[in-house]
Amino acid sequence: MCVLLQTIYRIWNFVKKIKMELNFNLKLNNPFKRSVSEKETPGQNVSESQSMNFDSMSLFNGIGGEIPLDTAMKFTAVFAAMRLRAECVASLPKTLTERIESGKIEALNHPIYKLIKYRPNGYMNVFSFWEYTNSCLDGWGNAYVLIRRNSSAVPVELLPIHPKYVYVTLSNGKKWFRVSGSRWYDGLYSDDDMLHFFSLSIDGIRGINPISYNSPAIRSGIGATAFGNEFFDKGGNIKAVLENDRTMGVTDFKEFQEKFNGNSNHETALLDGGWKYKSIGMAPEAAQMIQTRTLAIQDIARIFNVPPHLLAELSRATFSNIEHQDIQFIKYSMRATLKRYEVELENKLLFDNELGKIEMKFNIDGFLRGDMKTRAAFYHNAILDGWLNRNEVREMENRNQVEGLDEYLYPSNQNITGKEEENEKENSGKEKDNE
């Protein structure tokens, strides 16, 4: 009976997908172009239609169009910021816990435990999976992961899909995803079968592309880098012109040109015949190249919400404030990203009766650990105050448990309210036994 119901459910879901696709094709030529206003053309994606048009904005006139991600990542600050965030997410321990009466335990026997903890699919380990997923989120503002399920609707595989192959639409209050061009995963998928992580959104359906929206700032950094490269490629020579009041023949001009250009860098050219050297370029000092490149790094730090010192910009960093900036990076940058992952994973991978009982968490305690002296003081107070035992502390430091260290300690001059008389009787009994 159960197998029959599952078969009927799969057939009904398939028919629903076909019906959705037919309705979309009858309504619009491209079903995944949702019109939100009369001014929006049917050939525009809802997210693309509301993106900034830098050419039409007076504030950014002359700056140029959007920068593709491949170009933006050649700017070292963008590459470093994306790599930092991706590696931070990938390196964090992932835990799947189950609530019980006495607290929480690790859900070792849950079907998705291995997907979260070790191997999400057949060709990626858990580190490379989350590194790629977060790179898509930071580079395109959206990350998509296809959920493969077995006949019991239990997730058995998580397959990341490049954002450029996925188109999103909203129909009857539910999101649908069309995958096209991926070769292996093309098709139409409901919201239940696709993990969709997206950053800041202007429509609640897709995240905006941070590279496209911040192209002017990124272009400024790329331009400063190109200016410096060109300056040094030409041996530090500044653009100039040669002036002369008299007219020269072709032969004389070629002879002078060969003589002048024959001087290598750092050599002094001798100008005769009334020639004058006039500089028309701008020196790096006048262009404030160093300051411009520093501000460009700070712009990238703002875009990706990363402290500048983590991008090797240390102009305002001191030994006293770097530790606090690291904590702020976890609290105000990484924590929001991790919560975005946790919520989506719980909503899509767990059944309704498991919500609230099974929890998916990224453990950030490792990032917030202090130095040895600070941790020793923390553990010392926790043990003496009686809310951690010594074996729990050993486990937090990745050490094996020792027999006899499971008891909770508390100072001898402190008692639990209402048990003072019992403690006195126990102490007096021990004294009589000793006598």
C-alpha positions, 0 to 999 in steps of 0.5 A: 500500500505504501509503495502504491501511494509513493508511485501515485505521488510521483506520477502526480508530481510529474503530471503537475510539472508537465501542466506547469510547463504547458501553462507557462508556454501558453502564457508566455513565449519564455515561461521564466520571464515574470512581468512585474510592471507594464514597463518591463519587457517580456524578454527580461528576467525579473532580477535583470530588469531591476538591476542598475543601468550604469549608462543611464544613471547620471551619477555613473555616466562614462564609467562603462557597463557591468564587469563580468565575474571573470574580469572582476576576480583578476582584481586581487582584492575581489579574489581574496575576499571571495576565497576567504569567505568560501574557505571559512564556510567550507572549513567550519564543522557541520553538525546535525543534532537531535533534541532529546529530553536531556538536551541534544545528541548528534543525529548519527543515524539520520539519512542526511547525516552523511550528506551534511558531514562527509560527502554530499554527492559522488564527486565532491567532498564536503569542503569542495562542495561548500567552497563552490557553493559559497563562491556562487553565492558571492559571485552571482548572488545566488547558489543552486543545489539540486536535491536528488531523492530516493523512492521514499523522498529522502535526500540521497545526493546534493548536486550544485548547479552553476547559476548561469544555467538556472532560471527562476520564476514564481507561479501560484505562490511557489518558486519553480526552477528551469535548468538549461545548458548544464548537460546533465541536470536540465529540466523543470524542478519545484522549490522542494527539489532545489536548495536556493541560497541567495543574498540581498534581494530586491524581489524576494525571488533571486539575489542581486549580483554583487559584482554587477551592482558594484561594477564602478567600484571594482572598475576603479580598482582594476583601472588603478592596477592597469595604470600601475602596470602600464607605468612600470611596463614602460620603464617608469616613463611618463607620456610626453611630446617632442616640440620643434619650431622648424619643419623637418623632412622625412629623412631627418625625422626618421634619423632623429626618431631612431636616435631618440628611441635608441636610448634605453630606460634610465639613460639621458637623451640629448636633444639638439636641433631645437627639440623640446621635451614636454610631459603631458602625462600624470605621475603616479604621485599626482594621480595618488595611485597608492591611495587610490588602490588602498581605497579600492581594497576598502571598497571591496571589503565593504562589498563583501563585508570583510574587514580590510586587514583580512585583505592585507590592507593594514593602514588602519589596523593595530594589534589591539583592534584586529582581534575585535575586527575578527569577532565582528567578521564572524558576528556581522558577516559570516553569521548571517551567511551561515544562518541563510544556509541553515534555514534553507537546509532545514526547510528542504532536507527535513520532513515537516515532523522533523522540524524543531527536532532535528537541527542543522548547524555550522559550528563557529566556536572554532573561529571565536576561540581565544589564545591559550591563556584566555581559553585556560582562564575560561575553562578554569572558571567554568570547572570551578563554577560547576557548569562544565566538567573536566571531561567536557573541557577535554572534549572541547580541546579534542582530547580523549575522556579520562575516567573519573573526570565526569563529576561537576565541581563547585567551591566547598564554601557554596551549597545548593539551597535547601540541601545544607543540612544534608551536606552537613550530615554527610560531612559529619558521617565522613568525619565519624568514619575517619575516626 
